[in-house]
Each structure stands twice: as structure tokens, then as C-alpha cells.
Amino acid sequence: MSADKVGNVIPGRGDEDRVARWYFGGIASAGAACCTHPLDLLKVHLQTPHEGKVTLTGMAIKVVKNEGVLGLYNGLTASLLRQLTYSTTRFGVYEVAKQAWINTQDDKKRPLPFYMKIAIAGTAGMMGGFVGTPGDMVNVRMQNDMKIAKELRRNYKHALDGVYRVYCEEGFKSLFSGATMATSRAVLMTVGQIAFYDQIKQMILASGYLADNIGTHFVSSLLAGLAATTITQPLDVLKTRVMSAKPGEYKSIFHCVSVTAKQGPLAFYKGYVPAFVRLAPQTILTFIFFEQIRKHFGYFRQDYEKQK
């Protein structure tokens, strides 16, 4: 149950009835990124071409040896910039559209159909992927910088410096290098994460075995992370290669696909384990943070409607 402004208990309303505000997803994603950035960096290193076979542990040791422990957080500002643009947009669009549909229903408890969740998530992901491309590209470059010879490194001071330098040195269009790939991946990622999380959580709550608590959020987000990793990994590999490529290395996206395909089908799933190892914690933390923010700072639909 909840209390009104003077402390009176309002029956039938609990924290689980609170509705998320549009920007909660961006804040939650940024918080999760701070925790999972080292795994994201190692994933990028494993996906970009390098000599010999390198494991996740081996890459981590190499990074720490060459750059120190803080090397695992190389490009953190770009990762935060990406989440605050990409995730704020996709979560915001999804939540606003979802609540708009619910507000048209007589039964406010009626869940959004799964096919509509997929459609809304796909649209939200497309918009978020495009908006977040500059931050995503700078993020990949900053993480990949330490693998390049010192005289060839870009040495961006931070994310905004990277965006500014790309704009000045390479032009505005370069800020959206790989936008098609990033947007396509974002569509699948948002469907895998947000739509699947919403649906899985709904099914668990409907079963009656678990309540709307952290256990439900954990299980739902873990399964959503598995779905998202599986359907996005091929595009993730291609996106990383395009964004980290030297000018003219790939003539087009299809050229990148062709070059990668020559290495065998499994090349499209290169780095799958570290991708899941990174994405699962990132997805879990994002939704746990999101749900906690919602429960503590969300609004009650009835109160919002009274203010209108």
C-alpha cells in the first residue's frame, strides 16, 4: 500500500502499481554500464581482428598488463554517452507508447499484447540506435585505441572530445558511420531486451508463483538477455568491424558481410560467450535498477490523470 502526501494509507495501491517515467531507462542503463564496462571493452577487443587465438581471460590480462587496471574502463565516458542517448530514447519511446495504449483501455490492468510490444520495441530501438550512433562509434574507437600503435591512436580525451574531433576532422556524416548496422542491431536488441523482458515478467506474474519483486526481475532479465544476445550477435560483430575499420577498408556493409563470411559461419558469433557474459549482467542490472527507480520514484496513473 502507499500513502498520500499527508501520510494517509491508500488501500489497494502498492509500489508495484507505480508507472515508470520516460527517462528512467536511460538512468538505469547508465548505472548498469558503469558496472559492466570492462566486459564490454573485452568483447569489442575479441570481435575486432587480431593475431592468434585470444580468450576472454587472456585479453583481460593483456589489457591490464599494457594499460593497468584503469585500462578496463577505457572509453567509459563514451559508454555513458551512448546509454544516455541510445537507451534513454528507446526506453522513453517504449514507455510513452505503452502507457498511451493502456490509457485508451477501459481496463488499465490489461497487458499490452506481445505483438504490439515487439512492434513498439522495434520502433523504439530504431530511433534509439540512430540517436546513439555517434556515442556508440566513439565508444568502440576509445575501447579499441589501445590495440593500435601509439603513433596511430586517436587519443580522445573523453566522449564529447571524440564527437567534436570526429565532426571537425572527418565531417558530420562520419558521426553516423555504421548507423544502418547500429540501428538494425538496436531494433533486435530492444525487442530481445525490453519486449521479451516485459512479456516474460508478465507471464511469471500471471502464473502466481512469484510476486513483482527482485527475484522476478532477475529471472525475466536473465532470459531476456539470452534472447537478445542470440538474435543480435551477428549484427553486433559486423557493427563493431565497420565502426573500428580504417577509411576504405570496407566498401559497404555487404562487403563486410562477405569478408566475415569467408571466415566461416561461426565468425558471425565470434565473441558470443563474452557478449552474453557482458549482456546478461548489463540486462539484469538495467532492469533491476529500472524497477527499483520505478518503485521509488514512479507515479500512480490515477494521480497523473487527476492532474490533467
C-alpha positions as CSV (number, residue, x, y, z in Angstrom):
1,M,0.0,0.0,0.0
2,S,1.0,3.6,-0.5
3,A,0.4,6.8,1.4
4,D,-0.8,10.2,0.1
5,K,1.0,13.5,0.8
6,V,-0.3,13.8,4.3
7,G,0.6,10.2,5.2
8,N,-2.8,8.6,4.9
9,V,-2.7,5.0,3.6
10,I,-4.4,4.5,0.3
11,P,-5.8,0.9,0.1
12,G,-5.2,-1.2,-3.0
13,R,-2.1,0.7,-4.2
14,G,1.4,-0.6,-3.8
15,D,4.8,0.4,-5.1
16,E,4.3,-2.3,-7.9
17,D,1.5,-0.1,-9.2
18,R,3.8,2.8,-9.9
19,V,4.5,3.7,-13.6
20,A,7.9,4.5,-14.9
21,R,8.8,7.9,-16.2
22,W,10.2,8.1,-19.7
23,Y,13.8,8.8,-18.6
24,F,14.1,6.0,-16.0
25,G,15.5,3.6,-18.6
26,G,18.4,5.9,-19.5
27,I,19.4,6.4,-15.9
28,A,19.2,2.6,-15.2
29,S,21.2,1.8,-18.3
30,A,23.9,4.3,-17.4
31,G,24.2,2.8,-13.9
32,A,24.5,-0.7,-15.4
33,A,27.1,0.5,-17.9
34,C,29.4,1.6,-15.0
35,C,29.3,-2.0,-13.7
36,T,29.7,-3.9,-16.9
37,H,32.0,-1.6,-19.0
38,P,35.1,-3.9,-18.6
39,L,33.3,-6.8,-20.1
40,D,32.0,-4.6,-22.9
41,L,35.6,-3.5,-23.6
42,L,36.9,-7.1,-23.8
43,K,34.0,-8.1,-26.1
44,V,35.0,-5.3,-28.5
45,H,38.6,-6.4,-28.4
46,L,37.7,-10.0,-29.2
47,Q,35.4,-9.1,-32.1
48,T,38.0,-6.9,-33.9
49,P,40.6,-8.7,-36.0
50,H,43.9,-9.6,-34.1
51,E,46.6,-12.2,-34.5
52,G,46.3,-15.6,-32.9
53,K,43.6,-17.0,-30.7
54,V,42.9,-15.0,-27.6
55,T,40.5,-15.9,-24.8
56,L,38.5,-13.6,-22.6
57,T,40.8,-14.1,-19.7
58,G,43.9,-13.7,-21.9
59,M,42.6,-10.5,-23.3
60,A,41.8,-9.2,-19.8
61,I,45.4,-10.0,-18.7
62,K,46.8,-8.3,-21.8
63,V,44.8,-5.1,-21.2
64,V,45.7,-4.9,-17.5
65,K,49.4,-5.6,-18.4
66,N,49.6,-2.9,-21.1
67,E,47.3,-0.2,-19.7
68,G,46.8,-1.1,-16.0
69,V,43.5,-1.8,-14.2
70,L,42.0,1.5,-15.3
71,G,42.6,0.3,-18.9
72,L,39.5,-1.8,-18.4
73,Y,37.5,1.4,-18.1
74,N,38.9,3.0,-21.2
75,G,36.1,4.7,-23.1
76,L,33.7,4.7,-20.1
77,T,32.5,8.3,-20.8
78,A,31.6,7.2,-24.4
79,S,29.7,4.2,-23.0
80,L,27.8,6.6,-20.7
81,L,27.1,9.0,-23.6
82,R,25.8,6.1,-25.6
83,Q,23.4,4.9,-22.9
84,L,22.2,8.4,-22.1
85,T,21.3,8.9,-25.8
86,Y,20.5,5.3,-27.1
87,S,18.8,3.8,-24.0
88,T,17.0,7.0,-22.9
89,T,15.5,7.2,-26.4
90,R,14.4,3.5,-26.7
91,F,13.1,3.2,-23.2
92,G,11.4,6.6,-23.4
93,V,9.6,5.8,-26.7
94,Y,8.6,2.3,-25.5
95,E,7.2,3.5,-22.1
96,V,5.4,6.5,-23.6
97,A,3.8,4.4,-26.4
98,K,3.0,1.6,-23.9
99,Q,1.3,4.0,-21.5
100,A,-0.5,5.8,-24.3
101,W,-2.1,2.4,-25.4
102,I,-3.0,1.5,-21.8
103,N,-4.7,4.9,-21.3
104,T,-7.0,4.1,-24.2
105,Q,-8.3,0.9,-22.5
106,D,-11.2,0.7,-20.0
107,D,-9.3,-1.9,-18.0
108,K,-6.0,-0.2,-17.1
109,K,-4.6,-3.5,-15.9
110,R,-5.0,-5.1,-19.3
111,P,-1.5,-6.0,-20.6
112,L,-0.1,-4.9,-23.9
113,P,-0.3,-7.8,-26.5
114,F,3.1,-9.3,-27.2
115,Y,3.0,-8.5,-30.9
116,M,2.4,-4.8,-30.0
117,K,5.3,-5.0,-27.6
118,I,7.6,-6.2,-30.4
119,A,6.3,-3.5,-32.8
120,I,6.8,-0.7,-30.3
121,A,10.2,-2.1,-29.1
122,G,11.4,-2.4,-32.7
123,T,10.4,1.2,-33.5
124,A,11.9,2.5,-30.2
125,G,15.1,0.6,-31.0
126,M,15.3,2.0,-34.5
127,M,15.1,5.6,-33.1
128,G,17.5,4.9,-30.2
129,G,20.0,3.2,-32.4
130,F,20.2,6.2,-34.8
131,V,20.4,8.8,-32.0
132,G,23.0,6.8,-30.2
133,T,25.3,6.1,-33.2
134,P,27.8,8.9,-32.5
135,G,28.3,7.8,-28.9
136,D,28.5,4.2,-30.0
137,M,31.1,4.9,-32.6
138,V,33.3,6.9,-30.2
139,N,32.8,4.2,-27.6
140,V,34.2,1.5,-30.0
141,R,37.1,3.7,-31.0
142,M,38.1,4.6,-27.5
143,Q,37.9,0.9,-26.4
144,N,39.9,-0.2,-29.5
145,D,42.5,2.6,-29.2
146,M,44.9,0.6,-27.0
147,K,45.3,-2.1,-29.7
148,I,46.7,0.4,-32.2
149,A,50.3,1.5,-32.3
150,K,50.8,4.6,-30.1
151,E,51.6,6.9,-33.0
152,L,48.3,5.9,-34.7
153,R,46.0,6.2,-31.7
154,R,43.2,8.8,-31.8
155,N,43.6,9.6,-28.1
156,Y,40.2,11.1,-27.5
157,K,40.2,12.8,-24.0
158,H,36.6,11.8,-23.4
159,A,33.4,11.1,-25.3
160,L,32.5,14.7,-26.1
161,D,36.0,15.4,-27.3
162,G,35.7,12.3,-29.5
163,V,32.4,13.5,-31.0
164,Y,33.9,17.0,-31.6
165,R,37.1,15.7,-33.2
166,V,35.2,13.3,-35.5
167,Y,33.0,16.2,-36.6
168,C,36.0,18.5,-37.2
169,E,38.4,16.0,-38.7
170,E,36.0,13.7,-40.6
171,G,32.8,15.6,-41.1
172,F,29.3,15.4,-39.8
173,K,28.4,12.3,-41.8
174,S,31.2,10.3,-40.1
175,L,29.5,10.7,-36.8
176,F,26.9,8.3,-38.2
177,S,29.3,5.8,-39.7
178,G,27.7,2.4,-39.3
179,A,24.3,3.9,-38.4
180,T,22.5,1.4,-40.6
181,M,24.2,-1.5,-38.8
182,A,23.8,0.1,-35.4
183,T,20.1,0.9,-36.0
184,S,19.4,-2.7,-37.3
185,R,21.1,-4.1,-34.2
186,A,19.3,-1.8,-31.9
187,V,15.9,-2.9,-33.3
188,L,16.7,-6.5,-32.5
189,M,18.4,-5.7,-29.2
190,T,15.4,-3.7,-28.0
191,V,13.0,-6.4,-29.0
192,G,15.1,-9.0,-27.2
193,Q,15.6,-7.0,-24.1
194,I,12.6,-4.8,-23.5
195,A,9.7,-6.6,-25.3
196,F,10.9,-10.1,-24.1
197,Y,11.5,-8.8,-20.6
198,D,8.0,-7.2,-20.4
199,Q,6.4,-10.4,-21.7
200,I,8.4,-12.8,-19.6
201,K,7.7,-10.8,-16.5
202,Q,4.0,-10.7,-17.3
203,M,3.9,-14.5,-17.7
204,I,5.7,-15.1,-14.4
205,L,3.4,-12.7,-12.5
206,A,0.3,-14.3,-14.2
207,S,1.5,-17.7,-13.1
208,G,1.2,-16.7,-9.4
209,Y,4.5,-18.4,-8.5
210,L,6.4,-15.1,-8.0
211,A,5.4,-11.6,-7.0
212,D,6.6,-8.4,-8.5
213,N,9.9,-8.5,-6.7
214,I,13.6,-8.6,-7.4
215,G,13.5,-12.4,-8.0
216,T,11.0,-11.9,-10.8
217,H,13.1,-9.1,-12.2
218,F,16.2,-11.2,-12.1
219,V,14.8,-14.2,-13.9
220,S,13.0,-12.1,-16.5
221,S,16.0,-10.0,-17.3
222,L,18.3,-13.1,-17.5
223,L,16.1,-14.8,-20.1
224,A,15.7,-11.5,-22.0
225,G,19.5,-11.1,-22.1
226,L,19.8,-14.6,-23.5
227,A,17.3,-13.9,-26.2
228,A,18.9,-10.5,-27.1
229,T,22.4,-11.9,-27.3
230,T,21.3,-14.7,-29.7
231,I,19.5,-12.6,-32.1
232,T,21.9,-9.6,-32.2
233,Q,25.3,-11.2,-32.2
234,P,25.8,-11.4,-36.0
235,L,24.9,-7.7,-36.4
236,D,27.0,-6.8,-33.3
237,V,30.1,-8.4,-34.9
238,L,29.5,-6.6,-38.2
239,K,28.8,-3.3,-36.5
240,T,32.0,-3.4,-34.5
241,R,34.1,-4.2,-37.5
242,V,32.6,-1.4,-39.6
243,M,33.0,1.2,-36.8
244,S,36.6,0.2,-36.0
245,A,37.7,-0.1,-39.6
246,K,40.1,2.2,-41.3
247,P,38.8,4.5,-44.0
248,G,38.1,2.5,-47.2
249,E,38.7,-0.9,-45.5
250,Y,35.1,-2.0,-46.3
251,K,33.4,-0.7,-49.4
252,S,29.9,-1.3,-48.0
253,I,28.1,-3.3,-45.4
254,F,27.7,-6.2,-47.8
255,H,31.5,-6.2,-48.4
256,C,31.9,-6.5,-44.6
257,V,29.4,-9.4,-44.6
258,S,31.3,-11.1,-47.4
259,V,34.7,-10.7,-45.8
260,T,33.3,-12.1,-42.5
261,A,31.5,-14.9,-44.1
262,K,34.8,-16.2,-45.7
263,Q,36.0,-16.9,-42.1
264,G,33.1,-19.3,-41.7
265,P,29.5,-19.1,-40.2
266,L,30.9,-19.1,-36.6
267,A,32.7,-15.8,-37.4
268,F,29.3,-14.1,-37.0
269,Y,29.1,-15.4,-33.5
270,K,32.7,-14.6,-32.6
271,G,32.8,-13.3,-29.0
272,Y,29.3,-14.8,-28.3
273,V,30.3,-16.0,-24.8
274,P,31.8,-12.7,-23.6
275,A,28.9,-10.9,-25.3
276,F,26.4,-12.9,-23.2
277,V,28.6,-12.6,-20.1
278,R,28.5,-8.9,-20.6
279,L,24.9,-8.5,-21.8
280,A,23.4,-10.8,-19.2
281,P,24.7,-8.7,-16.2
282,Q,24.1,-5.5,-18.1
283,T,20.5,-6.5,-18.8
284,I,19.9,-7.8,-15.3
285,L,21.3,-4.7,-13.7
286,T,19.5,-2.4,-16.1
287,F,16.1,-3.8,-15.3
288,I,16.8,-4.3,-11.6
289,F,17.8,-0.6,-11.4
290,F,14.9,0.4,-13.6
291,E,12.4,-1.5,-11.4
292,Q,13.8,0.0,-8.2
293,I,13.7,3.5,-9.6
294,R,10.2,2.9,-10.8
295,K,9.0,1.6,-7.4
296,H,10.6,4.5,-5.5
297,F,10.1,7.4,-7.9
298,G,7.4,6.4,-10.4
299,Y,4.0,7.9,-10.4
300,F,0.5,6.5,-9.9
301,R,-1.7,6.6,-13.0
302,Q,-4.7,7.8,-11.0
303,D,-2.7,10.8,-9.6
304,Y,-1.5,11.7,-13.1
305,E,-5.0,11.6,-14.5
306,K,-6.3,13.9,-11.7
307,Q,-3.6,16.5,-12.6
308,K,-4.6,16.6,-16.3
